[in-house]
Amino acid sequence: MVCGKWIGIVLCLVWPFLLACAGSTMSQKPGSNQATVENPTIHQIQEQPESYKGRIVNIAGTFKGWQGKCTGGSPVARSDWMLEDKTGCIYVSGPLPDGLSAISPQDEQLSVKGIIRVDRSGKTYIEVSGR
């Protein structure tokens, strides 16, 4: 009877730990379990980076290539390009939209769907996948 009591105590102490460990192995890819946030402004994203981090967004703006008003260097690669709306500028990391030139942008209007990322310095950017 004493043995059964000890097993119960040990299970009570260990059970929450086992549940926590099991839950952490079931995480999904960032952004895959959340609905797309439609049309946030660049300012909203930059003012609340932790609210958007890892979330999929659909954001409209003006293609600025490498000629935009984003401050600092590109967060991921030299090929990152800029998207502006009336509230600010954000880098986009990923392939250029078909038919557009990063060297000579013509202020083309476009919509970008991607995941909000935050680099080590705290700069937000949009990560888009291949075409």
Backbone torsions as a table, in degrees:
resi	resn	phi	psi	omega
1	MET	NA	-35.7	178.9
2	VAL	-64.8	-39.2	-180.0
3	CYS	-61.2	-43.1	179.9
4	GLY	-63.0	-36.4	179.1
5	LYS	-66.2	-42.7	179.8
6	TRP	-65.9	-39.0	178.1
7	ILE	-61.5	-41.9	178.2
8	GLY	-62.1	-42.6	179.8
9	ILE	-65.3	-45.3	-180.0
10	VAL	-62.4	-43.6	178.8
11	LEU	-62.4	-39.9	178.6
12	CYS	-62.8	-36.2	-179.1
13	LEU	-79.0	-35.7	-174.6
14	VAL	-88.8	-28.6	-174.4
15	TRP	-54.5	-49.3	179.4
16	PRO	-60.0	-37.2	178.2
17	PHE	-63.6	-44.0	179.5
18	LEU	-63.1	-39.8	178.3
19	LEU	-65.0	-41.6	179.6
20	ALA	-63.1	-42.8	179.4
21	CYS	-64.8	-42.4	-179.5
22	ALA	-65.1	-38.9	179.7
23	GLY	-65.9	-35.8	-177.1
24	SER	-71.6	-20.6	179.1
25	THR	-85.8	-5.4	-178.0
26	MET	-102.0	14.9	-177.6
27	SER	-67.9	151.8	180.0
28	GLN	-104.3	168.2	175.9
29	LYS	-58.9	136.1	-179.9
30	PRO	-53.8	134.7	177.8
31	GLY	87.1	-17.5	-174.2
32	SER	-76.7	-20.1	-177.6
33	ASN	-106.0	12.2	-177.3
34	GLN	-122.7	148.5	175.8
35	ALA	-71.4	154.0	177.7
36	THR	-67.3	134.3	173.9
37	VAL	-85.6	116.3	-175.9
38	GLU	-88.8	125.2	169.7
39	ASN	57.0	45.4	169.6
40	PRO	-71.7	159.1	174.6
41	THR	-85.5	160.5	177.4
42	ILE	-62.4	-38.9	178.7
43	HIS	-60.2	-43.4	178.5
44	GLN	-59.1	-43.4	-179.9
45	ILE	-64.1	-45.1	-176.8
46	GLN	-73.5	-26.4	178.4
47	GLU	-80.5	-24.9	-178.7
48	GLN	-132.1	60.6	-174.2
49	PRO	-59.9	-35.9	-178.8
50	GLU	-69.1	-26.9	177.4
51	SER	-71.3	-28.7	-176.7
52	TYR	-103.1	-18.4	-175.8
53	LYS	-52.6	126.1	179.8
54	GLY	80.8	-2.0	-178.9
55	ARG	-94.6	150.2	176.3
56	ILE	-84.0	131.3	177.5
57	VAL	-125.1	153.2	170.5
58	ASN	-119.5	112.3	-172.5
59	ILE	-128.3	135.7	-179.8
60	ALA	-101.6	146.6	178.4
61	GLY	-175.4	-167.1	-179.4
62	THR	-105.6	128.6	178.0
63	PHE	-71.3	124.2	-179.2
64	LYS	-116.8	0.7	179.5
65	GLY	54.7	-125.5	177.7
66	TRP	-103.0	12.1	-173.9
67	GLN	-108.9	14.6	-174.8
68	GLY	-83.4	-172.4	-175.6
69	LYS	-99.1	11.7	178.5
70	CYS	-63.3	137.2	-179.8
71	THR	-92.0	154.0	179.4
72	GLY	75.4	177.1	179.9
73	GLY	-79.8	168.4	178.0
74	SER	-66.6	142.7	-172.9
75	PRO	-75.0	-27.3	-174.4
76	VAL	-116.5	-56.6	-175.2
77	ALA	-143.4	160.0	178.0
78	ARG	-61.5	-21.7	-179.0
79	SER	-83.5	-2.7	176.6
80	ASP	-58.8	145.1	-177.9
81	TRP	-123.7	170.3	-172.2
82	MET	-111.1	143.7	175.0
83	LEU	-126.1	132.2	179.2
84	GLU	-122.5	147.1	164.9
85	ASP	-127.4	-174.5	-175.9
86	LYS	-69.9	-5.7	-178.6
87	THR	-105.8	-12.3	-178.6
88	GLY	166.9	-167.6	-177.0
89	CYS	-132.0	140.1	178.2
90	ILE	-139.4	144.1	175.9
91	TYR	-78.6	148.7	174.1
92	VAL	-120.8	126.7	178.8
93	SER	-106.2	116.8	-177.9
94	GLY	150.1	-178.0	-176.7
95	PRO	-64.4	149.3	174.6
96	LEU	-66.6	148.2	173.4
97	PRO	-62.0	144.9	-179.6
98	ASP	-52.1	134.0	174.3
99	GLY	80.9	0.6	-178.9
100	LEU	-106.7	148.7	-178.3
101	SER	-113.3	125.4	178.0
102	ALA	-69.6	-24.3	-178.3
103	ILE	-77.1	-39.3	-177.8
104	SER	-132.4	72.3	178.8
105	PRO	-67.6	150.8	-178.6
106	GLN	-116.5	27.2	-179.4
107	ASP	58.3	40.2	178.0
108	GLU	-66.8	139.2	176.5
109	GLN	-87.5	133.7	178.9
110	LEU	-152.6	167.5	177.2
111	SER	-118.7	134.8	-177.5
112	VAL	-119.3	133.3	175.6
113	LYS	-116.3	122.6	-178.7
114	GLY	-166.2	-175.6	-177.9
115	ILE	-103.5	133.7	176.9
116	ILE	-76.1	128.3	177.3
117	ARG	-122.3	158.0	176.1
118	VAL	-128.5	124.4	-179.0
119	ASP	-80.6	178.7	-176.2
120	ARG	-59.8	-29.0	-179.2
121	SER	-86.0	-3.6	179.5
122	GLY	96.1	3.7	179.9
123	LYS	-78.3	131.2	178.0
124	THR	-87.6	149.7	174.6
125	TYR	-155.3	167.2	179.1
126	ILE	-106.0	128.5	176.2
127	GLU	-102.3	120.5	177.2
128	VAL	-111.2	148.8	179.0
129	SER	-90.0	176.7	-179.1
130	GLY	-56.2	169.9	-175.6
131	ARG	-59.3	NA	NA
